[in-house]
């Protein structure tokens, strides 16, 4: 029987791996810290290989979804879709910084809803930065808009955030049920986040912008990508309407679009495939193993008891408590492991409805508090550093401490309202 010492060692290795993943000493990528932790757990026989294999296998839908969305994002970037969108926003701003802020925020909503929050935070951000720099205004408000709308709009649809697939990996709700539960909370999250960002950056947004920039034409490849994205969205919405998995359809359509563009542009499709962040997929797989390792020593019972405590006797108060505990907790251990632990606890406790929906909102929206909250925000920060901009932890936190709690409160109150009006959701 495993000893207390082995359990303690397992927890120490997991905690150290997650901490190093967030801190990234010497800029060593996150996957090495978490993957190294998994290998150490296996080498010390703290977990069996069978557990690791099962944990990795159950994340297959998430891997397919991530790979497909990465392919689509890379195709959109390579074919100038993001440059075209951001340049069009600058030209239609008519020298008004507030108007440009609104337009880019709307672009961020559209990209997040249709292509996931990672595309907005990681791929749209450099295009926005390039366009805003040409317009000679402070880029920081617009970059924060990209980062925060990526999370604020990430539960409009099931495809808007890979964390949605993580939380509901045991059974994604059908699209009609999803929209009934999350559409109003999403709109509140988007609106409150926008209002706070607009107020916080009110001084920076007084400047007049230079909108006299050359238009960026959308090439044939870009038009093909947009047509492909429309097919993806329609297909995934149809798939979601029947409650089926989203990962494999996403990946297959992305591969088909890649092949079509490779033929049209006479490119080697393997060159495009190399742009997929395979290390991110490995990181997610390693996180699945980490979470199952922690649960294998019985900690799942503790989280089940905590969930049962907040479910009774006041569901509304329990939902608010769970939302803020998980929302803040995201920023301590990252939202992917938090989402995995919450999902497994929900499955074991047979919890659904209000509490499950609240947890998804908290997992998606909580990372707007600090840069450590989600992988997308961490990658957003890295992308800015590559461009010579340094947004520190403290600067992000100053905005996040205003935006995240207010948006989370509004969203959960909206969710409570929807559950009161439609008790069956």
N, C-alpha and C positions, 0 to 999 in steps of 0.2 A: 504494500500500500504506500502511495507517495507520502513522503514526510512533509512536515511543516517547513523544513529548511528548503526542500525542493520547490515548494509552492512560493516561498519568499524569493528564491533565486529567480524563478520564472517571472514573477511580477517585477523584480528589479530590472531584468533584461528588457522586458516589454516597455517599462517606463523610460528606461535610458534610451532605447531605440526611438521612441516617439519624441522624446525631448531633443535628441540629436537631429531627428528629421526636421523639427521646427527651427533649430538654431543653425543648422548647416555649417558646422565648423570647417574652416578652410574652403568654403564653397563646394564641399563634396556633395553631390546630388543626394536627394532624399532616399532614393531607392537603395543606395548602398548601406545606409544606416538601418533601415527597416529590414532589408533583405539579409544583411549581416546578422541582425538580431534573430531572424528565423533560422538561419543556418546554425547559429550558436545554440538555440533551443534544441534543434535536432541533434547536433553533435554531443550535447550534454545529456541527451535522452530525456529531456524534460517533457517533450511531446513526441508521440509516435509518428512515423512517416505516413501512416494511414490517415491520421487527423489532418496533417498538412495537405495531403492529396485531396481529401474530401472538401476541405475549406477552399482550396484553389478551384476545384471543379464547380462548386456551387456559385462562383462568380462569373460563369461563362457569359451570361446575358449582358452583364456590365462590361466585360472586355470587348464583346462584339460591338456594343453601342459606342463605347469610347473610341475604338479603332475606326468605326464608320464616321463618326463626327469629326475625328481628327483628319481623316481623308478629305471630307467635304470642306473643312476649314482651310486645309492646305490648298485645295483646288481653288477655293474662293480667293485666297490671298495671291496665289500664283497668277490668276487671271484678272486681278485688279478689281475685284468686286468691292472690297473694303475701301480701297483708295477712291473708287468711284462714288461710294456712298458718302464718305467723309468730305470729299471735295464738293459734292453737290450740296451738302449741308452748309458749307462755308459760303458758297455762291448764293444760296437762297436766304442767308441770314441778313443780307442787305445792310452790312456794316454794323449790325447790332449784336453785341456780346450776349445779352439775355436770349435773343432769338436763336443764336447759334447754340447756346446751351440747351434750349428746348429741343432743337432739331437733332442734335447729337444724342440727347437722352432718348428721344424717340427711336433713333437708329439703334441704340443699344438695346431698347426693349425688343425691337423686331429681331435682331440677331440672337438675343438670348432665347426668346420664345421659340424660334425656328431652328437654331443651331446649337443651343446649350450655352450655359454661362461661361464655359471655358473659352468658347470662340470670342465672346465679347471681351472678357478680361485679358486674354492673351493675344488674339489675332487682330481684333478691331482696334485695340489701344495704340499700337504703333502707327496705324493708318491715321487715326485721329490726331496723334501727336504731330505727324508730318504736316497735315493740313493746317492745324492750328498754329504751328510755328511759322508757316508761310503767311498766315494772317496777322502775325506780329502782336499777339496777345499772350497773356500768362496762360500756359497750357494746364496748370494744376487743376482748376475747377473742372475742366472737361475730362481730364484723366480720372479724377475721382468719380465723375458721373459714370464712366465706363466700368470702373471697379464695383461701384455700389449698385448700379442697376443690374449688373450681372447676377447679383444675389437677390435683389428685391423682386425681379421678374422671373425668378428661376422655378416657381411653382405654378406658373400659368398653365403649362401643359406638362404631361409626364416626361416629354423629351427635352424639357428646358434645363435639366440639371441631372448629371449622372447620379447624384445622391438620391434622386427620386427612385431610381431603380434599385439602389442599395437598401433604402428603407422598406420598399415594398417588393423585395426580391422574392418573397414567398408567394406573392399574388398581387399584381398590379390592378387597382380598381379600373373598371370600364370607364371610357372617356366621359360618358354622361354623368356618371357618379363623381368623377374627378372634378368636372367643371362645376357641378352643383356645390361641391364642398369648397373648392379653392379659387374660383373665379373672383368672387367678391373680396376675399382676403388678399389675393394677388393685386387687385386694383388698388386697395387701400395701402398695401406695402409700397407699390410703385409711386403713388401720389404722395404719401408721407415722406418717403425718402427724397423725392424730388423737392418738396417744399423745404425740407431742412437743408439740403445742399444749396438750393437757390438762396436761402437766407444766409447761410454760413459764408458763402462766397460772394455776397452782394457787393462788396467793395471791388473785388477783382473783376466783376462782370459789368462795371460801369464803363470800361474802356471801349473805344470805337475800334472796330477791327478793319483790317485791310482785306476786303473781299475781292480785290482785283487780281485773282489768280487764274491761271489757265485752266479751262475745264478738262476734266479727265474723262476721256471717252470710254465707254464700256465695249471691250473687244468681243469678237465672236465667242471666244472661249468663256468670257464672263457671262454672256447671255446663256450659253449652254449650262453653265453652273447654276444660274438662277432658275432655269427651267428644271434642272435636276433637283434643286432644293424644293421646288414646288411639288414635284413628284414624291420626294421623300416625306414632306410634311403631310400630304394627302394620304400616302400609304401608312405612315405611322399613326395618324389619327384614326384611320380605318382599323388598323390592327389594335390600337388601344380601345376602340369602341367595343371590340369583342373580348377585351380583357386578355389578349395574348401578349407574349413577350415581344419586346421592341428591339432587342439587341441584334439578332440575326437579320431581320429585314433591313435594319439600318446599314449594316455592314455590306449586305449583298447589293443594295441599291448604290451605295458609295463605290463599290468595286465596279459596277456596271457603268456609272458615270465616269469613273477614272478611265476605264477602257475606251469609252466613246471619245473622251477628250484626248487621250493618247493617240488614237487613230486620227482625229481631226488635226491635231497639232504635230503629229509625227514625233511623239515623245516616247521614251522608254518608260512604261508604267512602273517599273521597279524603282526608278529614280524618284517618283512621287511617293511610293510606298516607304522609301527610306526616310521621308520627312515625318512619318508617324513617330510619336514619342513612345517607343516600345518600353522605355524605362518607366513611363507612367503606368502602363499596363502591369508591369512587374511589381511596381509599388502597390498598386491596388490589390494584386494577388497576395502580396506579403502581408498587407493589412488584414485581409480576410483570415490568414493563418494566425496572425497576432490575436485577433479578437476571439477566434475559436480556442486558442491556447489559454487565454484568460478565463473563458467560460468553462474549460475542461476542469478547472480546479474549484468550481462551485460558485464563482462570483455571480453567475447568472441568477442564483436564488436571491441574492441581495438586491439586485436591480428589479427582480420581479416583486419583491416585498415593497420596494419603494414605489413602484408603479401602482400596486394594489392600494398603497396608503393614499396616494393622491387621487385615485379613482373614487374613493368613498370618504365621507358621505356627500361632499359637495363637488360634483363634476366640474363646474365652471371654475371654482377656485383652484381645483387640482390641475386643470388644463393650464391656467395662467402660471401656476407654480412650476409645472413641468416645462412649460415653454421657456421661462427665464433660466431655469437650472440648466437645461440642455443648450439654450442659446449661448449662455456664457461658457458652458463647458466645452463647446466647439472650439473656442479660442485657446483652451488649455491643452487639448489633445488632437485637434483638427477634426473637421466635420465628417470625414470618411470613417475613421474608427468609431466616432460617436454614433454615426448613423448605423453602422454595422451592429454595434452593441444594442442600440435601441431597437433595431429591427428584430434581432434574435430574441430580445426580451419580449417584444410584442407577440412574436410567434409562440413562444413558450407560455406566455400568460393568456394566450387566446384573446388579446386585447385588439379592439378595432373601433371604428367610429371616431368619436370626438378626440380621444386621447391619441390615437394613431395619427390623425390628421394634424393635431397640434404639434406632435413630435416632428412630423415632416416639415412643417413651417419653420420650427425652431432650428432644425438641421440646415435648411436652405438659407435662412435669413440671418442666423446667428453669426456667421463669418463676417458680417459687415461691422462687427465691433472692432476687430483687430486683424492685422495682416496674417497672423498665425492661424486664422479660423478655417481657411480652406486652401486646397492646393491651387485653385484658380487665382486666388488673391496673392499667394506667394509667387506664382509665375508672373502675375501682373507686376509685382514689385521688381522682379528680376528683369523683366522686359524694359522697365523704366530705367533701371541702372545701366543697361546696355546702351541706352540713348543718352546717358550722361545726367539723368535726373535721379535724385536721391530723396525718396519719401520715407522718412524714418518711421519706426514703430510708434513713437509718441505723436507724430503729426497725424498719422492715420487714426490713432486712438482718439484724438481730440474731436475728429469728425464722427467717428464711429460711436462714441459714447452718447452722442446726441441722436444720431440717425437710427442705430439698430434698436434700442429699447422702444423708441416711439413707434417705429414701423412694426415691430413685433407685437406690441400691445394692440395697435390698431388692427393688425391682421388676425390676431387671436380673438379679439372682440367681434370682428366680422365673421369669423368661423363659428363662434358661439351663436351669433345671430342666425346664421344659416342652419345650424343644427336645431335651433329653437323653432324656426319656420318650417324646416323639413326634417323632422325627427329621424327619418329613416336614412339620412345621409351618413 
